[in-house]
Amino acid sequence: MLLWLSIPCIIISQEWYRRTVIMDADFTGPTLETRQQDATYCVDVLLSSSVETERGYAMPGTHQAMWDELESRIDTFAQLVPGATNEARWSDLRRHLRFRDEWDLRDIIERDWPNVATAYRGPRSAVGDQDRLQQLAISIDNILFRAESTGEHAMSFTDEKDWDALSTAVSALQRELPALSRSPHWLPFRRHLRFGQAIDLRDIVEDDWPNVRRELVSTGPRRLRFVSIGEPVRGGQGKVIQAVDSVSRGLVAVKYLELYGSAESQAVQRRRFRRELRAHQLMVHPCIVPVFDTNIDSDPPSFVMPWCDASLADRFRSGPGLSYEQAINMILGLLHALQHCHDNEVIHRDIKPENILLHNGTWKLSDFGGARDLQSGSTQFTGSNYGTHAYAAPEQLADGHAVNGRADIYAMGKVLYFTLTGGVVPYPNELVDWNLMPAAWLDITRSCMEPIASNRPQSARAVIDAMQGKLR
C-alpha cells in the first residue's frame, strides 16, 4: 500500500534522490578506501534487514524492490572494488542473485557475501559520529523549541536552566566537530549565547542556529543511516521513499516538503516546517506515528517516519474494512492521541482516513503538516492545505486560522461515521444518511458532527467518556 502524504511534496527523480544527503549512493568519499567501505556497508545493511522464515532467510515481505536494490548495490560494489570479482565465491553470489526465485538468502548471507566483502569492510566510525552529532542537534532543537514569544520581536526561555542546557549542548557539538568553529555563522551564535538572558532568542532560533545546522549537514560525516530499497513511489501529493534504517533494521518512509516561491518565501516555509515538525516530535503517544529523524536544512527538507502498512482509507478500499469491535477500539485510541495533542496545545486540522495509518498492528494519527501549535503563536499552514473539505469543520472552511480542538472533534465524528458505515464518506453534509449508522453510536456521532462548534463535545476526553459509557 502506498502512504498518502498530506504535507505537499516535491516530485523527485531517481537520479536526484540518489544524490541526497540521507541516502547518498554515489560514494564520493575522500578516498577510494572510504568509498569501498561505504559500498560494502550498504550491502551489509540490506542483508541484515532480512528476516528468517520457514524456508530460510527472506527479504522483508519477500520484497521485489529489495532484491533489485541489493543487486544494484552489489553492482556498485563491483565497480568500486574490481578485485572482488576474483574472490572464490563471487560467481556463486552472482548466480544466486540471478536465480533469486530458486534461492533463499542463507547462502548469500552466510557464505557468498562474507567471503567476498570481508577484506573491504572498514570501521563505521563515520556513522557513529553522525549519530552523536544528530542527537546533539536534536537536543538543541528541543531546547530552542521551549523558547516562548515575549513580545512581537522577542523570545526567551521560561526556565533559566534551559540557557545552561543549551550552552552545554553547543559546547559538546563544537568538541565533536571542531570544523564548525570555522564557520562564519558560528561566531554570532556563540556571542549571543555568551550574553545569555540579555539577548533576544529570536536571532538564535530563526537565524544563527539554522545557519549552523546547515553547516553541520555540509561539514559533518556522511550520513548512511537510511539505505533505499527502490525507486520513490507516488504519495498523495508527492513522493515517498522506502528505506531500511541501518540502526533498527526496520523499514522507514522518507518524505519531502515542496518549496515554492521566492527565496524569502521559502525561508518562511522552512521556519514553519521546522516549528510544525518539532510540535509533531513532541507528540509522543502510542497512537501517534513518531518522527524518527528530520533534515530541515536539506534541499528539499525531509523527515523520516516508520513505514506503515496501510491507511484507514486503503483498508476500506481494498478489503472488508474493520469489524465493529476493531472500529470502536481504533476510535478510542485516536481520541486519546487527540486529547494528548490538545493538552499540548496542538490542533491537527486535517484528520481523515488517509491520515490514520496502521503501524505494528495499531492505528495511529499521522501527517501534522496542517497542524497549528497554539504555544508558538503560529497561525499559518505549511502549505495551502486548509484541511480536507469532506472532513473539515464549517468554521475551519470559513477561517482555517481561527479554529480550536473542536474542529478536530468534528473530523473525528466523520471518521467514526466512515468507519461504522463500511467506508461511506459523510459528504456533502446535507446528504449524510444517518440511517446507515448503528443506532448505539448515532447520538455520539451526530453530536461530534454538529455544525455549530459550541454544540459539540468540548474535548476529546468528553467523547471518550461518552463512548466508554456505551460499552459498560
N, C-alpha and C positions, 0 to 999 in steps of 0.2 A: 504494500500500500504506500502511496506517496503521502508525504506530510504536506499539509496545506499551510501556507505561510501568510500571516496577516501583516507582518512588517513588510513594507514594499521592498522588493529585492531587485538586484540588477541581473540581467541575463549575461552569463559569463561563458566563454568558450572553454573547451577542454584545454587548449594550449595555454590560455591565460591562467586558468586555475592551477596548472602545474607549475606556475611561476610564483604562486602566492607564498607569503611568509610562513603560513601554518603548515602547508604540505608541499614543500619545495622538492620537485623530482628532477631538477636539472643538475644537482650535485656540483655546485660551483664553489666548493670549499677552497681554502687557500693552498692545499697540496693535493697531489694525486692520492696519497695515502688516506687523507681525510675523506676524499670523495669515495674511495673504495669502501671505507668503513661505513660511511653513511648508506651506500647502496646495499651493503650486507645487512645493516641494521633494519632497513625497510623490509627486506625479505623475512628476517627474523620475526618482526612484529606480525606480519601477515600469517606466518606459520604458527606462531604462539597463540593466535586468536582462534585456532581450530578447537573443536570440541569432540570428545570421544563419544561414539555412538555404538550400537550393537555390531555394526560392520567393521568398526575400527575408528580411524580418525576421519572427520569430515569438516569442511569449512562451515561457518555459521549458516544454518539453514540451507546447506548444500548450495551456496550462493554462486550462480554462474559468473557474476561480475567479479567475485573474489578470485576465482580461478583465472579469469582473464587478467586481472591486475597482478596476480602472482607471476604469471608468465611474462608480463610486461616488465616487472621489476627484475626478474632474473635475466631478461634480455639486456636491461640497463647494466646490471652487474657484469655480464659477459663483455660488454663494450668497454667498461672501465677496468676490468681485470681479465684481459685476453688469455693470460696464462692459466686461468681456472678451467678453460676448456680442455686442458691436457690432464686434469685430475682424473683419478681412476674411475670415479662414479659419475662423471659429467654426462656420458652417453645414457646412463640409466636415468639420471634426473630428467633429461630432455625427453626420453621415451615415455616416462611416467606422466609427464605433463601433457605430451601429445595425445596419449590414450587415456585421458583423465577419467572417462566414464568407466574404465575397466580397473582402475587403481584407486584405492583409498590413499590417504596421506601418510600412512605409517612408514612406508619405505622412504618417502621423501624426507620426513621429519627426523627419523631415527638413523638413517644411513646416508642417503644421497647428499642432502644439503650439508650436514655436518662435515662430511668428507671433503666437499668442495670448498666450503666457506671458512673453515676454522682458521686458516692462515691469514685471513683478511679481516677478521674481527678486531676492533680496537676498543679501548675503554670508552664508555659512554659518558665521560665527564661533561661534555658539552650539554647533553640533555639534563644531567643533574644540575649543572649551573643554571640552565634555563628554568628548571623547576623552582629553584630557590629564588631567582630573580622574579619569576612570575608571582610567587607567593608574597614577596616583599611589595611588589607593585600593587597587588590586590589589597594588601593590608593598608597601604597608603590611600588607595581608592576608598576603602571603607571608612577610614578615619576622616577623610575630607568630606565624605558623604554626610557625616554627622554635623557639618557646619550648617548654621541657620542664618537666614537673612535677618539683619538687624536694622535695615533701612533700605532705601531704594538702591543704593550703590554700596552696601556694606554687608559683610558676612563675618560670623565669628563662631567660636565653639561655646556651648553652654557649660562644658566641663573643662576646667583648666588642664586636667590630666591629659586631654587629647593633644595639647601642644607638646608635652613631653613624649607621648607615644609617637607622634608624627616625627619629631626630631630624631628619636631613636631609630625608627624605621628608615628614615632618609640616610642616616649615617651608616647603617648596615648595608643599604643599597650601594653607597659610594665605596665601601670596602669590597663588596662583591664585584663591582665593575668600575675600577678606577678611571677608565676612559671617559666615563660620564662627566667627570670634573673638568674635562677639556671642552665640553660643550658650551657654546655662548649662552645657552639658556640656564646653565647650572648656577652661575653667579647670582643673578637676581633671585632665583629660587631660594638659595641658601641665605641671602641677605634678608629676604622677607621673613624667613624662619627665625633668624637671629634676633630680630626685634619683636618676635612673638606678638603679644597682645596689642602692641602699638600699631600693628599693620593690619589693614583690612584683608581678609582672606580671599576676597573675590579675585584679586590678581593671581593668587596661588591656584585657586580652584579652576579658573577659566583660562589662564594663560600659562603661568610658569610650569605647573605640573603636566598639563597636556603636551607642552613642548618637550619637556624632559622625557615623557613617556614615548614620544616619537623617536627620540634619540635612543632610548632603550631598545626599541624594536630594530633600529638600523644598526646599532653598535653591538648589541648583545649576541650571545652564541646562537647558532642556527636552531630553529625550532622544528623538531621532527617528531613531536609527540603524537600528532594525528596523521595517520597514513591512509590515503584514499583507497577505496576499493571499487572504482568505476567512475564513469562519467557523471557530471552533475545531472540531476533529474529535475523535472518541472514541478514546482510547488504551486501554491495558489496564485502568487503574484511574482514569481521569480524562480530562483534556483536554490536547490538544497544539495549539498554534497554529503554522501555517506562515507564515513571513515572509521578506522579502528584506532582506539585510544591505546597507545603503547604502554601506558601505565596500568590501566584497569583491564585491558584486553577486551573491553566491551565495544559495541557499535555506538557511534555518535552521529549527530547531524550537525553540519556546519552551515549557517545561514548568513546571508549577506544583505546589508542595507543599501538601498539605492540612494545615491546622492544626486541632486539636480540643482539647476540654477547657478547663480554667480558664486564666486569663491566665498563671499561674505555669507550668502545664504547657506552654503554647505557647512561653514563653520558653525552656524546656528544649529543646523541639523545634527552635527556631531555632538554638540553640547547637550541637546535634547536627548539624543540616543544614549549618551553616557549616563545622564540622570535617570532615564527610564530603565536602563539595564541594571543600574545599581539598585533601583527600587525592586526590580524583579529578583536580584540576587539576595536581597534581604528577606524576601518572602519564602522562608524555609518551612515547608509543610509537606506531609506525606501525600497530599492531593494537589500539589503544585509541581509542575515539571521544573527541575532545577536547571540552573545555568552553570555549566562546568568551567567555561573559560570565555573570555572576551578579548577581542583585538580591535579596540576602538580606533586606534591610530593607523590601522592598515587602510589600504585604498582598494576596494571599499571596506568599510568597517564590518566586522563579523562577530558572531558569538557561537558557542558550542553548547549543545544540549544532548540528552540521550536520544538515540534513535528509537522512536516509538512504533509500535506495531500497526496502529490504525487510529483514525479519528472516529468519533461517535457517528459522524455523517457517513464515513466509509462503512461502518458496521451495518448501518441500515440500508445502504445502497447495495451491498454485496451479500447480505445474508438475512437471517431471521430477526436481527436486532438483539434486544435484551429481554430476558424473562422479567416478569413483574417484580420479583424479589431483587434481581440484579439492578433493575432501573431505580428502585427506591434506595438501595444501598449506595449506588453511584451518586444520586442527587444529594443524599445526606452528607457524603464525603465532600462533594463540591461546595456545599453550603458552609461546611466547617472551614474549608480553604478560603471561601469568600469572606467569612467573618474575620479570619486571620488578616486578610488584606485590609479590610475596613478598619480593624483595630489599629493597624499601622498606617492608616490614612492614605491608602492606595485604592483608587477606583479603577476597575478593569476596563469598562466601557466597550468591550467587544466580545462578550460571552455568546457563544453559538456552538452548534455541534462540531463544526470544523476545528474549533479551538479547544476541544476536550479530547485528550489523547490517551490511549491505552499504553501503559508502560509497566512491565513486570506484573501484569495482572491487575493493576489498579488504574482507574480512570482519573486523569489529572488535568487541572486547568493550565493552559499554556498561552503563549503569544500575548505578551503585555505591551505590544507596540503602540496600542492606543491608550495605555493606562495614564491616569493622572495622579501625580504624587502631591497630595494636599500640603504635606510638610514643606516641600521645596517651593511652593507657590507657583508651580508650573501650570499654565493654562493653555498650553499648545500641544498638538499632536506631533508625533514624529513625522508623519506624512499627512496626506489629505483625508485619512480614514476617520470618519465620524461615527464609526460603528456600522453594523450591517442592518439595512432597513427592516428586514424581516424580524429582527430580534431587538432593535434599539427602542428605548422608551420614547414616548412622544416628546417629552421635554428635551431629550438628547438630540432628536432630529431638529428641534427648534433652535437649540443653542447647546452645542456639544461641550462648551466650557463650563456651563453653569449647572452641572449635574452632581449628585451625591450618590451614596451607596444604594439608594432606592432604584436608580436606573439599572444597576446590576441585578437587583431582586426581580425587576420586571423581565430582564433577559432570562434569568433562571426559571421563572414561571413558564416562559415559552419553551425552554429546553425540557422542562417537566412535561409539558403538553406533547412536544415532539416525541419524547421517549415513550410515554404511556399510550400514544395513539399509533404506534408502529411506524413512526417516521414521517408523520404528516406535518408539514411546515405550517405554523399558525400565522398565515399571512395571505391576503390582506386582513387587517384586524377585524374589519366589519363583517368578514365572511367566515370567521372561525366557527367551526361546527363543534359545539360543546357536547353534542350527543355522542361523540366518539370517545369522550373521556370516561374512565372508570368512575362510577358515582362516588366512591370513597375519597377520591382526591380532587373532585371537581371544585369544592369551595376554596381549598388552599390555592389551586392553580389560578382560579379566577381572581382571588384577592391579590396574588402577585402580579397579575396582568392588568390591574386597574389602570385606566388611562391617566387618572389624577394621582400624582406621586403621594400626596398626603393620605390617600385611601389605602395604600399598600401597607404590608407589614413594615415596620420601621427599621428592622435589622434582619440579617440572615439568621441570627440566633432565634428570633421570634418564629421564623419559618421552620427551623429545626424543631423547636418545642412543639409546634402545631403538628408536624409530621410524626414525631415520636408519640404524641398523644393518640394519634390514629392507630399506631402499632401496638399500643398497650392492650 
